[in-house]
Amino acid sequence: MKLKRILLLSIILEIVALASMAYVARKEALDLVKRESELVWTAHNRSMERELKQYVQLARSMIQQLARSDQDVRVLQREALKLLSQMRFGKDGYFFAYDRHGRLLLDPSQMGISGVDFCDPDEPEGQAQARLILAKAKDGGGLVSYDWRKPSSQSQIRKTSYVEPIDEWHWTIGTGIYMDEVSEVQEQIEVLARENIQSTLNKIVLVAAVSIALIGIAGLGMNLRSHHVSSEKLRQLARRVVGSQEEERVRVARELHDGVVQVLVSSKYFFEAALAGQTRPADVAAAPPPRAGLMERGISRLNEALGEIQRVSHGLRPVLLDDLGLLPALRLLVKELREQHDLDVQLVEHGTPSEMSTSKSTALFRVVQEAINNIHAHAHATRVTITLGFSQRHVVLSIRDNGRGFDLKRVQADQRSGIGLRNMRERIESLMGRFSVKSDSGGTLIEASLPLGETH
């Protein structure tokens, strides 16, 4: 009888302990989901603001470039409006434009998107929204929020737009995004998190049931044994958790090194170029040194670094690759490198470009970024050739420079150096690809090959 009481007491205590653990784990997990959801919302809003600003500034640069032309202003304005009507992003993204009197300049029928309706100051339902947009542009531009019809659903949705004035023609242009998509993403994150929490609780309940059954069959002796086994399982679980944390830290460190560091280094070059330009005497007959422009580009790069951190934190993809693809992204990268560095950078293309997964295009793009960074920092090269070749089964990337090279064996043996090379190799090999490096006094050759077809 005493043994039964001890056994019953042990079962009751274990049930209470497991129930308490499940309650605390569930409560902490739900609190964590709430905090992460708020962080995701904040990060997504910042990323959205940066993306909208980039789109508007791209359109603004295009219009300003047209405005500087010597052609007839009306012809140039018609061309600008035609280009604006063709610029769109996503399913419901489009541009709008107003003149100095607040009149709409674009016709919804020109947009190529069904259901588009503008905030018309002459229409009762669009007057308030149009006043908000024009007032914000008059103050220098920025974000403005209002309710408006979404083209794809024709329902009233909260919309956030970014607007800027075009001083050359006294225009106001802008574009926006509908916030229901952001809310859907947040809801999906919360649903997945709650499902994972429930799955974990179910496993805890299952472990508790098995443990109680074992205690009932084996008695007090088996209870002690079960306690020992449970302790060992907890230690193994702790080791696996620690291992998973270390793997995640390595992944985040690799992403930060390959992404954020590159953008920060680029901004450093802009600021250095701006400081160098400050010391040069300006030619009176020529345009003033582009120091302000370099500072603006440097600040823009810092904003890109913030966006990259948000992307690493929440698994987002580089906007450049998602919008343009690998080849256009490399062409733009090469153009920027020629402007930023004293390097003769050439991009050579072979074969017919094939569609590849975003993970593969991102890996190849990051390899080029890391290689160029290493070349600029260590190689003292004057010429770089980037070759991208497509065959039926593979895409092959090679980066060759005419720098001074390095001792490959020594770098590979030193754990404190060669992080960039290790990151490049891990990226490519994780996608079932091949990676190789050859270096001597005549320069360095980096080659990466990835299979086409199956998405990883």
C-alpha positions as CSV (number, residue, x, y, z in Angstrom):
1,M,0.0,0.0,0.0
2,K,2.8,2.4,0.8
3,L,4.5,1.6,-2.5
4,K,1.2,2.4,-4.3
5,R,0.9,5.7,-2.5
6,I,4.5,6.6,-3.4
7,L,3.8,5.6,-7.0
8,L,0.5,7.6,-7.1
9,L,2.3,10.6,-5.6
10,S,5.1,10.3,-8.1
11,I,2.6,10.2,-11.0
12,I,0.6,13.2,-9.6
13,L,3.8,15.2,-9.1
14,E,5.0,14.4,-12.6
15,I,1.6,15.4,-14.1
16,V,1.7,18.7,-12.2
17,A,5.3,19.3,-13.3
18,L,4.6,18.6,-16.9
19,A,1.4,20.6,-16.9
20,S,3.3,23.6,-15.4
21,M,6.1,23.2,-17.9
22,A,3.6,23.1,-20.8
23,Y,1.7,26.2,-19.4
24,V,4.9,28.2,-19.0
25,A,6.3,27.1,-22.4
26,R,3.0,28.0,-24.1
27,K,2.8,31.4,-22.4
28,E,6.4,32.3,-23.2
29,A,6.1,31.1,-26.8
30,L,2.9,33.1,-27.3
31,D,4.6,36.2,-25.9
32,L,7.6,35.6,-28.1
33,V,5.2,35.3,-31.2
34,K,3.6,38.6,-30.2
35,R,7.0,40.3,-29.9
36,E,8.3,38.8,-33.2
37,S,5.0,39.8,-34.9
38,E,5.5,43.4,-33.9
39,L,9.1,43.3,-35.0
40,V,8.1,41.8,-38.4
41,W,5.4,44.6,-38.8
42,T,7.9,47.3,-38.0
43,A,10.6,45.9,-40.2
44,H,8.2,45.3,-43.1
45,N,6.9,48.9,-42.9
46,R,10.5,50.2,-43.0
47,S,11.3,47.9,-45.9
48,M,8.1,49.0,-47.6
49,E,8.9,52.7,-47.1
50,R,12.5,52.2,-48.5
51,E,11.2,50.3,-51.5
52,L,8.5,52.8,-52.3
53,K,11.0,55.6,-52.0
54,Q,13.4,53.8,-54.4
55,Y,10.7,53.4,-57.0
56,V,9.6,57.1,-56.8
57,Q,13.2,58.3,-56.9
58,L,13.9,56.1,-59.9
59,A,10.9,57.7,-61.7
60,R,12.0,61.1,-60.5
61,S,15.5,60.7,-61.9
62,M,14.0,59.6,-65.2
63,I,11.8,62.7,-65.4
64,Q,14.6,65.0,-64.3
65,Q,16.8,63.6,-67.0
66,L,14.1,64.2,-69.6
67,A,13.6,67.7,-68.3
68,R,17.2,68.6,-69.0
69,S,16.8,67.8,-72.7
70,D,16.6,70.6,-75.3
71,Q,13.5,69.2,-76.9
72,D,10.0,70.7,-76.7
73,V,8.7,70.6,-73.1
74,R,5.3,69.2,-74.2
75,V,6.9,66.4,-76.1
76,L,9.1,65.5,-73.2
77,Q,6.2,65.6,-70.8
78,R,4.2,63.3,-72.9
79,E,7.1,60.9,-73.1
80,A,7.5,61.1,-69.3
81,L,3.8,60.3,-68.7
82,K,4.1,57.4,-71.2
83,L,7.0,55.9,-69.2
84,L,5.2,56.5,-65.9
85,S,2.1,54.6,-67.2
86,Q,4.3,51.7,-68.1
87,M,6.2,51.5,-64.8
88,R,4.5,49.1,-62.3
89,F,5.4,46.6,-59.7
90,G,3.6,43.7,-58.2
91,K,0.0,43.0,-59.0
92,D,-1.5,46.4,-58.0
93,G,1.5,48.8,-58.0
94,Y,1.2,51.8,-60.3
95,F,2.3,55.5,-60.5
96,F,0.2,58.6,-60.3
97,A,1.0,62.2,-61.3
98,Y,-0.5,65.7,-60.8
99,D,0.4,69.0,-62.3
100,R,0.9,72.3,-60.5
101,H,-2.9,73.0,-60.4
102,G,-3.6,69.6,-58.8
103,R,-5.0,68.0,-62.0
104,L,-4.4,64.4,-62.8
105,L,-2.0,63.8,-65.7
106,L,-2.4,60.1,-66.2
107,D,-5.4,58.3,-67.7
108,P,-6.4,55.0,-66.0
109,S,-6.9,53.4,-69.4
110,Q,-3.2,53.9,-70.1
111,M,-2.1,51.9,-67.2
112,G,-2.5,48.4,-68.5
113,I,-4.1,47.3,-65.2
114,S,-7.8,46.7,-65.0
115,G,-9.7,48.5,-62.2
116,V,-7.2,51.4,-61.7
117,D,-8.8,54.5,-60.3
118,F,-6.9,57.6,-59.3
119,C,-7.5,60.1,-56.4
120,D,-9.1,62.7,-58.6
121,P,-9.4,66.2,-56.9
122,D,-12.5,66.9,-59.1
123,E,-14.4,63.8,-57.9
124,P,-16.1,63.9,-54.4
125,E,-14.7,60.5,-53.3
126,G,-11.1,61.4,-54.3
127,Q,-10.9,65.0,-53.1
128,A,-9.7,64.3,-49.5
129,Q,-7.0,61.8,-50.6
130,A,-5.8,64.1,-53.4
131,R,-5.4,67.0,-50.9
132,L,-3.3,64.8,-48.6
133,I,-1.1,63.8,-51.5
134,L,-0.6,67.3,-52.8
135,A,0.0,68.7,-49.3
136,K,2.7,66.1,-48.6
137,A,4.4,66.9,-51.9
138,K,4.2,70.7,-51.1
139,D,6.1,69.9,-47.8
140,G,8.9,68.2,-49.7
141,G,7.4,64.7,-50.1
142,G,7.1,61.6,-48.0
143,L,4.6,59.0,-46.9
144,V,0.9,59.5,-46.8
145,S,-1.8,57.0,-45.8
146,Y,-5.5,56.9,-46.9
147,D,-8.3,54.4,-47.9
148,W,-8.6,53.6,-51.6
149,R,-9.9,51.0,-54.0
150,K,-7.6,48.1,-54.7
151,P,-7.6,47.3,-58.5
152,S,-7.6,43.5,-58.1
153,S,-10.5,43.4,-55.6
154,Q,-12.2,46.8,-56.0
155,S,-12.5,47.0,-52.2
156,Q,-11.6,49.8,-49.9
157,I,-8.2,49.1,-48.5
158,R,-5.7,51.1,-46.5
159,K,-3.0,52.4,-48.8
160,T,0.4,53.9,-48.0
161,S,1.9,56.0,-50.8
162,Y,5.2,57.8,-51.2
163,V,5.1,61.1,-53.1
164,E,7.8,63.6,-54.2
165,P,7.6,66.9,-56.2
166,I,9.2,67.4,-59.6
167,D,10.4,71.0,-59.3
168,E,11.4,71.2,-63.0
169,W,7.9,70.8,-64.2
170,H,6.0,71.6,-61.0
171,W,4.6,68.0,-60.9
172,T,3.8,65.7,-58.1
173,I,4.5,61.9,-58.6
174,G,4.1,59.0,-56.4
175,T,3.2,55.3,-55.9
176,G,1.8,53.2,-53.1
177,I,1.2,49.8,-51.7
178,Y,-2.0,48.3,-50.2
179,M,-1.6,47.3,-46.5
180,D,-3.8,44.2,-46.6
181,E,-0.9,42.3,-48.1
182,V,1.3,43.2,-45.1
183,S,-1.5,42.2,-42.7
184,E,-1.8,38.8,-44.5
185,V,1.9,38.2,-44.1
186,Q,1.7,39.0,-40.4
187,E,-1.3,36.7,-39.9
188,Q,0.4,33.9,-41.7
189,I,3.4,34.2,-39.4
190,E,1.2,34.1,-36.4
191,V,-0.7,31.1,-37.6
192,L,2.4,29.1,-38.4
193,A,3.9,30.0,-35.0
194,R,0.8,28.9,-33.2
195,E,0.7,25.7,-35.1
196,N,4.3,25.0,-34.1
197,I,3.5,25.8,-30.5
198,Q,0.6,23.4,-30.6
199,S,2.7,20.7,-32.2
200,T,5.3,21.1,-29.4
201,L,2.6,20.9,-26.7
202,N,1.2,17.7,-28.3
203,K,4.7,16.2,-28.2
204,I,5.0,17.2,-24.5
205,V,1.6,15.5,-23.8
206,L,2.8,12.4,-25.7
207,V,6.0,12.3,-23.7
208,A,4.0,12.7,-20.5
209,A,1.7,9.9,-21.3
210,V,4.5,7.5,-22.2
211,S,6.4,8.5,-19.0
212,I,3.3,7.9,-16.8
213,A,2.7,4.5,-18.5
214,L,6.3,3.5,-17.8
215,I,6.0,4.5,-14.2
216,G,2.8,2.6,-13.7
217,I,4.3,-0.6,-15.2
218,A,7.8,-0.5,-13.6
219,G,6.9,0.9,-10.2
220,L,9.1,3.1,-8.1
221,G,12.3,1.6,-9.4
222,M,11.4,2.3,-12.9
223,N,10.3,5.7,-11.8
224,L,13.9,6.4,-10.7
225,R,15.1,4.9,-13.9
226,S,12.7,7.0,-16.0
227,H,13.9,10.1,-14.2
228,H,17.5,9.2,-15.2
229,V,16.5,8.6,-18.8
230,S,14.5,11.8,-18.9
231,S,17.4,13.8,-17.5
232,E,19.6,12.3,-20.2
233,K,17.1,13.2,-22.9
234,L,16.9,16.7,-21.6
235,R,20.7,17.0,-21.8
236,Q,20.7,15.7,-25.4
237,L,17.9,18.1,-26.3
238,A,19.9,21.0,-24.7
239,R,22.9,20.0,-26.8
240,R,20.8,19.9,-29.9
241,V,19.3,23.3,-29.1
242,V,22.8,24.8,-28.5
243,G,24.0,23.2,-31.8
244,S,21.0,24.6,-33.6
245,Q,21.7,28.0,-32.2
246,E,25.3,27.9,-33.2
247,E,24.3,26.8,-36.8
248,E,21.9,29.8,-36.9
249,R,24.6,32.1,-35.7
250,V,26.9,30.9,-38.4
251,R,24.2,31.4,-41.0
252,V,23.4,34.9,-39.8
253,A,27.1,35.8,-39.6
254,R,27.6,34.6,-43.2
255,E,24.6,36.5,-44.4
256,L,25.8,39.7,-42.6
257,H,29.3,39.3,-43.9
258,D,28.1,38.7,-47.5
259,G,25.4,41.3,-47.5
260,V,25.6,44.1,-44.9
261,V,29.4,44.4,-44.9
262,Q,29.5,44.8,-48.7
263,V,26.9,47.6,-48.6
264,L,28.7,49.4,-45.7
265,V,32.0,49.1,-47.5
266,S,30.4,50.6,-50.6
267,S,29.0,53.5,-48.6
268,K,32.4,54.0,-47.1
269,Y,33.8,54.4,-50.6
270,F,31.2,57.0,-51.4
271,F,32.0,59.0,-48.3
272,E,35.7,58.7,-48.9
273,A,35.1,59.9,-52.5
274,A,33.0,62.8,-51.1
275,L,35.8,63.8,-48.7
276,A,38.4,63.5,-51.4
277,G,36.2,65.7,-53.7
278,Q,36.0,68.3,-50.9
279,T,39.7,68.9,-51.1
280,R,39.7,69.6,-54.8
281,P,39.3,73.1,-56.1
282,A,36.1,73.5,-58.1
283,D,36.4,74.6,-61.7
284,V,34.3,77.8,-62.1
285,A,33.3,76.9,-65.6
286,A,32.3,73.4,-64.8
287,A,29.6,72.0,-62.6
288,P,30.5,71.9,-58.8
289,P,32.1,68.8,-57.5
290,P,29.5,66.1,-56.9
291,R,30.2,65.9,-53.2
292,A,26.5,66.2,-52.2
293,G,25.6,63.5,-54.7
294,L,28.2,61.2,-53.3
295,M,27.0,61.9,-49.7
296,E,23.4,61.2,-50.8
297,R,24.5,57.9,-52.4
298,G,26.5,57.0,-49.3
299,I,23.4,57.7,-47.1
300,S,21.3,55.7,-49.6
301,R,23.8,52.8,-49.2
302,L,23.4,53.0,-45.4
303,N,19.7,52.7,-45.9
304,E,20.3,49.6,-48.0
305,A,22.4,48.2,-45.2
306,L,19.4,48.6,-42.8
307,G,17.2,46.9,-45.4
308,E,19.7,44.1,-45.7
309,I,19.7,43.5,-41.9
310,Q,15.9,43.3,-42.0
311,R,16.1,40.8,-44.9
312,V,18.6,38.6,-43.0
313,S,16.4,38.8,-39.9
314,H,13.2,37.8,-41.6
315,G,14.4,35.7,-44.5
316,L,13.6,38.3,-47.2
317,R,15.2,38.2,-50.6
318,P,17.4,41.0,-52.2
319,V,15.0,43.3,-54.0
320,L,17.5,43.8,-56.8
321,L,17.5,40.1,-57.8
322,D,13.8,39.6,-57.2
323,D,12.9,42.5,-59.5
324,L,15.6,42.2,-62.2
325,G,17.1,38.7,-62.2
326,L,20.7,37.7,-62.1
327,L,22.0,39.1,-65.4
328,P,20.5,42.5,-65.1
329,A,21.6,42.7,-61.5
330,L,25.2,41.8,-62.5
331,R,25.1,44.4,-65.3
332,L,24.0,47.1,-62.8
333,L,26.7,45.9,-60.3
334,V,29.4,46.1,-62.9
335,K,28.2,49.7,-63.8
336,E,28.4,50.7,-60.2
337,L,31.8,49.1,-59.7
338,R,33.2,51.1,-62.7
339,E,31.9,54.3,-61.1
340,Q,33.1,53.5,-57.6
341,H,36.5,51.9,-58.1
342,D,39.5,52.4,-60.3
343,L,38.9,49.0,-61.9
344,D,38.4,47.9,-65.5
345,V,35.5,45.6,-64.9
346,Q,34.1,43.6,-67.8
347,L,31.0,41.3,-67.8
348,V,31.1,38.5,-70.4
349,E,28.0,36.4,-71.1
350,H,27.8,33.0,-72.8
351,G,24.9,30.9,-73.8
352,T,21.2,31.4,-73.5
353,P,20.1,32.5,-69.9
354,S,18.0,29.9,-68.2
355,E,15.6,30.4,-65.3
356,M,17.0,29.5,-62.0
357,S,15.9,29.5,-58.4
358,T,16.3,32.7,-56.3
359,S,18.6,30.8,-53.9
360,K,21.0,30.0,-56.8
361,S,20.9,33.5,-58.3
362,T,21.5,35.0,-54.9
363,A,24.4,32.7,-54.2
364,L,26.1,33.6,-57.5
365,F,25.4,37.3,-57.0
366,R,27.0,37.2,-53.5
367,V,30.0,35.4,-54.8
368,V,30.6,38.2,-57.2
369,Q,30.2,40.8,-54.5
370,E,32.6,39.0,-52.1
371,A,35.2,38.5,-54.8
372,I,35.1,42.1,-55.9
373,N,35.4,43.2,-52.3
374,N,38.5,40.9,-51.8
375,I,40.0,42.2,-55.0
376,H,39.6,45.8,-54.1
377,A,40.9,45.2,-50.5
378,H,43.9,42.9,-51.2
379,A,44.7,42.1,-54.9
380,H,45.8,45.6,-56.1
381,A,44.3,44.6,-59.5
382,T,43.5,46.9,-62.4
383,R,41.4,44.6,-64.5
384,V,38.6,42.1,-63.5
385,T,36.7,39.9,-65.9
386,I,33.4,38.4,-64.8
387,T,32.1,35.6,-67.0
388,L,28.6,34.0,-66.7
389,G,28.0,31.1,-69.0
390,F,24.8,29.0,-69.4
391,S,24.6,25.4,-70.8
392,Q,21.7,23.0,-70.8
393,R,22.5,21.7,-67.3
394,H,24.7,24.2,-65.6
395,V,25.5,27.8,-65.0
396,V,29.1,28.6,-64.6
397,L,30.5,31.8,-63.0
398,S,34.1,32.9,-63.1
399,I,35.9,35.9,-61.8
400,R,39.5,36.6,-62.9
401,D,41.7,39.5,-61.9
402,N,45.3,40.5,-62.7
403,G,46.3,41.2,-59.1
404,R,49.2,40.0,-57.1
405,G,47.5,36.8,-55.9
406,F,47.9,35.1,-52.5
407,D,49.1,31.9,-50.9
408,L,45.9,29.7,-51.0
409,K,47.2,27.0,-48.7
410,R,48.2,29.5,-46.0
411,V,44.8,31.2,-46.2
412,Q,42.9,28.0,-46.0
413,A,44.9,26.8,-43.0
414,D,44.4,30.0,-41.0
415,Q,41.0,29.9,-39.4
416,R,41.1,33.7,-38.6
417,S,41.3,34.7,-42.3
418,G,39.7,33.6,-45.5
419,I,36.1,34.0,-44.1
420,G,34.9,35.3,-47.4
421,L,36.3,32.3,-49.4
422,R,34.7,29.9,-46.9
423,N,31.4,31.7,-47.2
424,M,31.5,31.5,-51.0
425,R,32.4,27.8,-51.0
426,E,29.6,27.0,-48.4
427,R,27.0,28.9,-50.4
428,I,27.8,27.1,-53.7
429,E,28.3,23.6,-52.2
430,S,25.1,23.9,-50.2
431,L,23.3,24.1,-53.5
432,M,25.0,21.0,-54.9
433,G,27.5,23.1,-56.9
434,R,31.2,23.1,-57.3
435,F,33.6,25.9,-56.2
436,S,37.3,26.3,-56.9
437,V,40.0,29.0,-56.4
438,K,43.4,29.3,-58.2
439,S,45.9,32.0,-57.4
440,D,49.5,32.9,-58.3
441,S,51.5,35.9,-58.9
442,G,49.7,36.6,-62.1
443,G,46.2,36.9,-60.5
444,T,43.4,34.9,-59.1
445,L,40.6,32.8,-60.7
446,I,37.4,31.9,-58.9
447,E,35.0,29.5,-60.5
448,A,31.5,28.5,-59.3
449,S,29.2,26.0,-61.1
450,L,25.6,25.3,-60.2
451,P,23.2,22.7,-61.7
452,L,20.1,24.1,-63.4
453,G,16.6,22.6,-63.2
454,E,15.7,21.4,-59.7
455,T,15.1,24.2,-57.2
456,H,16.9,24.0,-53.9
